[in-house]
Amino acid sequence: MTSKGNGIFNVNMKRLALLTLPTWLRRPLAGALIYAGVTPLGRLLQDLRAYRNATQYRLSHNGQVCKLRGALNDEFDPELRRIEIEDRDSMESREASTAWQREAGRWVMVPQRGTGAVSIHREGFSGTSGYDFWVMVPEELRESETETRLRAIVNMYKLASKRYAINYK
């Protein structure tokens, strides 16, 4: 991802430092001292390039479903790209709502009447809630640190008024 503005940051610091030396100082010892002096600048420039690329990537993505799905797949499943985003309209025919299951410590989908059976006991569940969209993640990616990073990315890109749930398939 390069643009016209990135050309200004493509500087070879060692070469620039050597070219700014007068010709009569261009000896191996002076070159080694100059290289030692500009090596930290090269590292800082490399960090700046990485920061600019990450910022440009973040700014090029927004809350659209296709962009959010692309950002999640780029981060967690770049080869197979199995993470999907399903909104309320596509899920209405399949799922009605979700319920919080205390022993699992997560939201569980409750199917509509006639599409499946889920028994809800008072001691096992503590309420239901509706969502605007669901993030469908493959079961192979189910880890606590992965879910934390996934929630952080979704919260960064989603609209503030939208509610979501992460479901594993």
Backbone bond lengths (Angstrom), bond angles and torsions (degrees), N, CA, C in turn:
res aa  C-N    CA-C-N  psi(-1)  N-CA   C-N-CA  omega(-1)  CA-C   N-CA-C  phi
1 M - - - 1.430 - - 1.533 107.97 -
2 T 1.298 116.56 88.88 1.454 120.69 177.83 1.514 109.44 -116.99
3 S 1.297 115.40 147.09 1.448 120.64 177.46 1.523 108.46 -132.20
4 K 1.315 116.39 179.99 1.457 120.49 -179.03 1.521 111.37 -62.98
5 G 1.314 117.83 -34.87 1.462 122.02 -177.78 1.514 113.61 -71.42
6 N 1.332 118.71 -20.23 1.459 121.19 -178.60 1.517 112.59 -77.76
7 G 1.321 119.34 -17.24 1.461 121.56 -179.03 1.513 112.60 -62.62
8 I 1.316 117.23 -27.53 1.455 121.14 -179.51 1.533 111.45 -69.34
9 F 1.334 116.97 -23.03 1.458 120.82 -178.64 1.529 112.69 -95.93
10 N 1.308 118.78 1.04 1.461 121.89 178.06 1.527 109.30 -89.46
11 V 1.310 115.08 75.71 1.462 121.71 -177.38 1.519 108.00 -117.77
12 N 1.326 116.13 130.45 1.452 121.44 172.43 1.523 106.79 -89.55
13 M 1.325 117.23 102.21 1.454 121.92 -172.72 1.528 112.22 -63.61
14 K 1.330 118.11 -39.66 1.465 119.92 -179.56 1.527 110.88 -64.47
15 R 1.309 115.86 -43.73 1.464 119.43 179.90 1.520 111.08 -66.23
16 L 1.320 116.80 -41.76 1.457 120.80 178.48 1.525 111.19 -61.92
17 A 1.334 117.35 -43.20 1.466 121.04 179.42 1.524 110.64 -64.47
18 L 1.320 117.68 -40.01 1.464 120.46 179.77 1.522 110.92 -69.51
19 L 1.313 118.57 -37.21 1.464 121.35 179.47 1.526 112.57 -71.34
20 T 1.324 118.28 -25.44 1.460 120.15 178.46 1.528 112.58 -81.17
21 L 1.327 117.29 -12.42 1.467 120.18 175.78 1.523 109.98 -71.38
22 P 1.310 117.30 143.70 1.469 118.64 171.64 1.526 110.11 -63.47
23 T 1.308 116.05 152.20 1.471 119.59 -174.87 1.517 112.29 -61.98
24 W 1.302 119.15 -32.32 1.461 120.55 -178.58 1.524 112.68 -73.92
25 L 1.387 118.74 -12.85 1.467 122.10 175.74 1.531 112.79 -98.78
26 R 1.293 117.86 1.18 1.474 120.16 -176.71 1.527 110.25 -82.66
27 R 1.293 114.74 75.23 1.459 123.19 178.16 1.534 107.96 -119.50
28 P 1.332 117.89 162.67 1.475 119.61 -177.87 1.523 114.09 -56.94
29 L 1.316 119.02 -41.16 1.460 121.17 -178.22 1.528 110.83 -68.69
30 A 1.307 117.29 -45.02 1.472 119.96 178.81 1.531 110.17 -65.58
31 G 1.327 117.06 -38.85 1.462 120.61 177.81 1.523 111.75 -62.66
32 A 1.344 116.54 -40.30 1.463 120.55 178.89 1.527 110.62 -65.32
33 L 1.328 117.20 -40.59 1.466 120.24 178.21 1.536 111.14 -65.67
34 I 1.317 116.38 -41.50 1.465 119.96 177.89 1.527 110.57 -64.52
35 Y 1.344 117.18 -43.23 1.463 120.38 178.30 1.527 110.36 -60.31
36 A 1.329 117.29 -42.11 1.469 120.53 178.77 1.516 111.03 -63.80
37 G 1.319 117.37 -33.86 1.460 120.41 -179.16 1.524 113.81 -74.97
38 V 1.349 117.46 -32.48 1.464 119.54 -176.26 1.523 113.46 -97.92
39 T 1.313 118.80 -3.15 1.466 120.73 178.57 1.532 112.07 -59.93
40 P 1.353 119.85 -44.12 1.476 118.43 176.11 1.530 112.66 -62.20
41 L 1.323 117.76 -34.58 1.462 119.89 176.98 1.523 111.00 -64.87
42 G 1.325 116.72 -38.20 1.468 120.85 176.81 1.519 111.74 -62.22
43 R 1.340 115.81 -41.20 1.471 119.45 177.98 1.523 111.32 -65.83
44 L 1.320 116.53 -41.37 1.470 119.56 177.64 1.519 111.11 -63.72
45 L 1.313 117.24 -39.66 1.464 120.80 178.18 1.528 110.70 -65.70
46 Q 1.326 117.02 -38.08 1.465 120.93 176.72 1.533 110.62 -64.60
47 D 1.337 117.33 -42.04 1.468 120.73 176.34 1.531 111.07 -63.53
48 L 1.328 117.07 -39.12 1.455 121.01 178.17 1.525 110.88 -63.70
49 R 1.334 117.37 -42.02 1.471 120.56 177.43 1.522 111.03 -61.85
50 A 1.330 116.93 -44.22 1.467 120.44 179.49 1.531 110.64 -63.75
51 Y 1.322 117.47 -41.19 1.463 121.08 178.55 1.527 111.00 -64.50
52 R 1.330 117.43 -42.36 1.462 120.98 178.73 1.522 111.19 -63.56
53 N 1.337 117.48 -41.78 1.464 120.12 178.48 1.521 111.62 -64.55
54 A 1.342 117.19 -41.82 1.469 120.67 178.67 1.528 110.56 -65.43
55 T 1.322 117.27 -39.90 1.459 120.82 179.10 1.521 111.02 -67.10
56 Q 1.328 117.49 -42.24 1.461 120.46 177.59 1.524 110.97 -62.97
57 Y 1.337 117.25 -38.47 1.465 120.62 177.76 1.528 109.86 -63.82
58 R 1.351 116.42 -45.78 1.457 120.57 -179.75 1.519 111.89 -62.51
59 L 1.320 116.72 -39.97 1.465 120.00 -178.70 1.520 112.69 -74.15
60 S 1.324 117.64 -23.35 1.464 119.54 -179.70 1.524 112.23 -82.48
61 H 1.339 118.03 -7.96 1.466 122.15 177.40 1.521 109.11 -109.85
62 N 1.336 115.60 148.94 1.460 120.65 179.50 1.518 109.05 -141.67
63 G 1.326 116.77 -161.32 1.454 121.43 -175.04 1.510 115.45 -81.73
64 Q 1.342 118.39 3.69 1.455 118.87 177.58 1.523 109.55 -64.76
65 V 1.320 115.33 149.04 1.466 120.46 -176.56 1.527 110.90 -59.64
66 C 1.327 117.21 -44.87 1.463 119.59 -177.33 1.527 111.25 -65.69
67 K 1.331 117.83 -37.98 1.469 121.23 -179.96 1.527 110.80 -71.20
68 L 1.337 117.04 -41.32 1.460 120.50 178.74 1.515 110.74 -64.92
69 R 1.339 117.27 -43.63 1.465 120.79 177.44 1.526 110.45 -61.65
70 G 1.330 117.21 -41.68 1.455 120.77 178.48 1.520 112.38 -63.64
71 A 1.334 117.25 -42.70 1.464 120.38 179.60 1.523 111.16 -64.87
72 L 1.337 117.61 -41.47 1.467 120.61 179.16 1.521 111.19 -66.99
73 N 1.326 117.23 -42.48 1.467 119.89 178.93 1.524 111.33 -67.72
74 D 1.334 118.11 -36.78 1.464 120.43 176.73 1.518 111.27 -61.48
75 E 1.317 116.73 -37.24 1.456 120.90 -175.90 1.531 112.84 -82.00
76 F 1.334 118.60 -43.41 1.456 120.80 -169.22 1.525 114.85 -109.13
77 D 1.309 119.75 -29.04 1.456 122.03 -174.86 1.536 110.11 -142.09
78 P 1.349 117.51 64.20 1.471 119.17 -172.32 1.528 114.49 -68.55
79 E 1.325 118.78 -27.98 1.464 119.81 -176.98 1.527 111.89 -81.58
80 L 1.333 116.81 -52.84 1.463 120.63 -173.47 1.529 113.22 -91.22
81 R 1.335 118.23 -25.53 1.465 123.74 176.30 1.533 111.44 53.40
82 R 1.336 116.12 57.22 1.463 121.61 -175.86 1.520 114.03 -96.45
83 I 1.316 119.36 -6.74 1.464 120.97 -179.74 1.519 108.68 -74.43
84 E 1.320 115.65 131.21 1.463 121.47 -178.00 1.516 109.91 -125.95
85 I 1.334 115.75 153.74 1.457 122.83 174.55 1.516 106.81 -115.71
86 E 1.327 116.66 124.46 1.460 120.71 177.84 1.521 107.85 -119.50
87 D 1.330 115.40 129.89 1.455 119.26 -178.07 1.522 110.67 -93.74
88 R 1.319 115.40 179.63 1.462 121.60 -175.58 1.521 111.79 -60.20
89 D 1.345 117.93 -40.42 1.461 120.73 -177.13 1.519 111.98 -64.15
90 S 1.330 117.35 -41.01 1.463 119.22 -179.00 1.517 111.98 -77.05
91 M 1.332 117.44 -22.62 1.458 120.50 -177.83 1.523 113.17 -91.81
92 E 1.342 119.10 -14.33 1.463 120.51 -175.48 1.519 112.20 -60.78
93 S 1.310 116.66 -33.08 1.458 118.76 179.63 1.521 112.05 -75.87
94 R 1.323 118.10 -19.94 1.462 121.01 -176.50 1.518 113.85 -104.05
95 E 1.324 116.37 -45.48 1.456 119.73 -172.68 1.527 109.92 -129.74
96 A 1.319 117.57 143.37 1.456 121.04 -179.54 1.525 111.05 -94.23
97 S 1.322 117.66 -52.61 1.458 120.64 -177.66 1.523 108.55 -159.08
98 T 1.306 114.77 -175.57 1.460 119.88 178.68 1.510 109.10 -125.96
99 A 1.305 115.59 160.13 1.460 121.55 178.24 1.518 108.33 -133.46
100 W 1.326 116.64 145.11 1.466 121.81 179.85 1.517 108.96 -83.20
101 Q 1.323 116.79 122.11 1.453 121.69 178.91 1.526 107.59 -102.93
102 R 1.325 115.66 115.44 1.460 119.93 -172.85 1.521 113.06 -65.86
103 E 1.335 118.05 -43.24 1.465 118.30 -176.18 1.526 112.13 -68.92
104 A 1.333 117.66 -28.85 1.467 120.41 175.66 1.519 110.98 -85.12
105 G 1.327 117.22 -23.32 1.449 121.12 179.65 1.516 113.28 71.77
106 R 1.327 117.92 30.95 1.469 121.03 -178.21 1.519 109.97 -156.39
107 W 1.334 115.36 167.65 1.454 121.50 177.29 1.518 109.16 -79.71
108 V 1.327 116.66 137.73 1.462 123.59 179.27 1.519 108.21 -121.17
109 M 1.326 116.98 135.07 1.459 120.52 -179.77 1.527 110.98 -71.48
110 V 1.318 115.67 137.14 1.460 122.29 176.77 1.526 106.67 -109.29
111 P 1.333 118.52 115.74 1.466 119.52 -177.64 1.521 112.66 -71.70
112 Q 1.325 115.06 158.86 1.457 120.27 176.73 1.521 109.75 -70.33
113 R 1.313 114.56 166.21 1.452 120.77 -179.64 1.530 110.01 -60.02
114 G 1.298 116.71 130.70 1.455 121.73 176.03 1.527 114.10 91.63
115 T 1.342 118.66 -9.65 1.461 119.37 -179.17 1.511 112.38 -102.01
116 G 1.302 118.68 -7.59 1.457 121.82 -179.93 1.511 108.74 167.47
117 A 1.305 116.76 172.64 1.454 119.75 -177.73 1.517 109.78 -124.13
118 V 1.314 115.56 130.35 1.458 122.24 174.09 1.512 106.64 -133.66
119 S 1.314 116.69 126.65 1.460 118.96 178.09 1.526 108.29 -93.34
120 I 1.320 115.45 129.43 1.454 121.40 -179.41 1.521 107.61 -114.17
121 H 1.323 116.05 116.67 1.456 122.14 177.67 1.519 108.34 -104.54
122 R 1.311 116.54 151.00 1.463 120.61 -177.78 1.518 112.36 -58.18
123 E 1.319 118.03 -39.71 1.456 119.70 -175.55 1.532 113.02 -78.80
124 G 1.320 118.17 -16.13 1.461 120.43 -176.65 1.506 114.55 -94.70
125 F 1.325 117.59 -26.05 1.458 120.78 -175.63 1.520 109.56 -126.99
126 S 1.325 116.61 151.82 1.471 119.19 -177.54 1.520 112.17 -133.35
127 G 1.309 118.99 44.18 1.453 119.98 173.55 1.506 112.94 126.01
128 T 1.325 115.91 161.45 1.455 121.37 178.37 1.521 108.85 -123.95
129 S 1.311 114.85 160.80 1.457 119.87 -179.76 1.511 108.88 -156.77
130 G 1.323 117.28 150.34 1.450 121.89 177.36 1.516 110.42 -98.66
131 Y 1.331 116.48 156.57 1.457 122.00 -178.43 1.509 109.85 -129.21
132 D 1.307 115.41 158.08 1.454 121.62 177.55 1.526 111.56 -87.24
133 F 1.335 117.30 -33.59 1.461 120.06 175.61 1.520 110.06 -154.26
134 W 1.328 114.73 160.95 1.450 122.81 -178.93 1.515 109.03 -122.62
135 V 1.317 116.29 139.32 1.458 122.18 174.53 1.524 106.30 -100.61
136 M 1.332 116.02 113.87 1.463 121.78 -177.24 1.531 108.10 -95.91
137 V 1.330 116.23 113.72 1.459 122.66 -174.80 1.526 108.51 -116.01
138 P 1.334 118.85 138.40 1.465 120.45 176.59 1.530 111.40 -63.25
139 E 1.306 115.38 148.80 1.462 122.22 -177.89 1.535 111.78 -60.72
140 E 1.345 118.17 -27.99 1.470 121.51 -178.56 1.532 112.08 -66.16
141 L 1.316 117.29 -21.52 1.464 121.12 -178.10 1.517 112.36 -95.82
142 R 1.324 118.02 15.93 1.464 122.02 -175.43 1.533 110.26 -85.37
143 E 1.319 115.71 99.34 1.461 123.19 173.59 1.524 106.98 -143.29
144 S 1.313 117.65 155.06 1.462 119.82 -176.27 1.521 111.90 -66.93
145 E 1.343 117.75 -41.46 1.461 118.59 180.00 1.522 111.62 -71.75
146 T 1.341 116.98 -30.17 1.461 119.93 175.64 1.523 110.25 -67.20
147 E 1.326 117.01 -42.34 1.461 119.97 179.78 1.525 111.18 -66.33
148 T 1.317 117.32 -36.31 1.461 120.12 177.72 1.522 110.70 -64.29
149 R 1.328 117.46 -45.49 1.466 120.80 178.01 1.518 110.88 -66.37
150 L 1.337 117.35 -37.43 1.455 121.19 179.36 1.531 110.30 -63.95
151 R 1.341 117.00 -43.60 1.463 120.63 177.32 1.530 111.05 -62.67
152 A 1.319 117.10 -38.98 1.462 120.16 179.74 1.530 111.09 -63.95
153 I 1.321 117.15 -41.51 1.469 120.42 -179.61 1.524 110.30 -68.80
154 V 1.331 117.24 -43.76 1.467 119.79 179.44 1.525 109.91 -63.47
155 N 1.334 118.28 -42.40 1.463 120.95 179.28 1.526 111.75 -64.93
156 M 1.330 117.52 -30.77 1.451 120.16 179.77 1.525 111.11 -70.12
157 Y 1.337 118.10 -37.96 1.455 121.18 -173.08 1.534 114.43 -96.72
158 K 1.317 119.36 -24.86 1.465 120.30 -173.98 1.522 110.89 -74.33
159 L 1.317 115.29 160.45 1.454 120.51 173.62 1.527 108.98 -70.80
160 A 1.314 116.53 150.67 1.460 120.73 -174.46 1.527 112.80 -64.27
161 S 1.329 117.91 -29.75 1.457 120.26 -175.96 1.526 113.33 -86.74
162 K 1.312 118.80 -5.99 1.462 121.57 -175.72 1.525 110.74 -87.90
163 R 1.341 114.70 141.01 1.461 122.26 176.63 1.517 108.21 -110.42
164 Y 1.321 116.95 144.77 1.459 120.34 -177.15 1.525 110.22 -143.69
165 A 1.314 113.94 165.29 1.466 121.19 174.61 1.518 107.65 -138.07
166 I 1.320 115.50 149.63 1.462 121.17 176.48 1.513 107.53 -101.58
167 N 1.332 116.76 123.21 1.462 122.01 179.72 1.514 108.77 -121.13
168 Y 1.319 115.59 142.55 1.457 121.87 179.78 1.508 108.89 -104.46
169 K 1.331 116.49 133.23 1.457 120.62 -178.70 1.506 111.16 -115.54
